Amino acid sequence: MSDPTETVLAGLPLEHPLFNAAGTAKTVAEVERLARSAVSAVTVGSITSAPRDGNAGEVFTARDAYAVNALGMPNRGAAFYREALPEMAAITRDAGKPLIVSVAGFSPEEYGELTALSASSGADLVELNLGCPNVWNDGTQHRIASFDPELVARSVASAVEASGGVPVGAKLSPLSDPTLLAEVAAALVDSGVRFVVSCNTFPNGLALRPDGRSAIDVEYGGVSGSAMKPIALGQVGQLRRLLPAGIDLVGAGGVRRGGDIDDFRHAGAVAVGAATLFWTSGEDPRCFGDLLSDWVA
């Protein structure tokens, strides 16, 4: 009988199916903390070509059944990660864990450049963040790539060509229109992508303070947490039917308890990522061990 904890993602063996989702590690110190935790792989990023301060003011709020965030992808940019990623990769390998690097370009060419940087610097997997809804400049919200099948196809093609053989995956927004979901899936079928992460936060959510003002200073943000679980499960289930078996799925959205891991695996995911759990625990990496213990109990 096979070990139920065994996991293979894009040909890469993992000790078990749980790892941190993008957004929870940006620095060497944060990678070190996660490498010592129970996660089976460490995800870094998302990283962008230019450094980003992220959005100003209040960028995260949590409620009983959901959270809203508009972090804006704060990171130190490609020049920093060109130097830091080899050290991050060495740290995770010493801990027996692969390194996943999440990259976010603002054009297909940037996705290729950031993938090449990550692959040459020690990434075991590269995740293309095609679904971040929280990027604002000068009061204007950037377009979300996931909702444009042609842009998805061009971004993935650029990344796969630049990857040097390192497996590339795509992280998608939740796509509530089934026709659009099928079109995006069709763009991925023969793209060379090895895995799909579903899903990113639900765009343009609003959480209010008691006085009626937005709890997020840029007003709208991505919805995550428990409320996202049925949405993410539905995305995974549909994508599993639309994509060939050679493209693995990672479930993300509302992973808080051991039963959530089982549910995503039943829907067709081979692994799961968690971020809101980490943030609402005060960024305590022990939350991953607690979740994993609940799953195997």
PyMOL commands that set and color helices and strands:
alter all, ss='L'
color gray80, all
select helices_A, chain A and resi 28-35+77-94+108-120+145-147+149-162+178-189+226-242+258-267+276-280+286-296
alter helices_A, ss='H'
color red, helices_A
select strands_A, chain A and resi 7-9+12-14+18-20+42-47+60-62+67-69+99-103+125-129+136-137+140-141+168-172+195-198+202-205+221-224+248-252+271-274
alter strands_A, ss='S'
color yellow, strands_A
deselect
rebuild
show_as cartoon
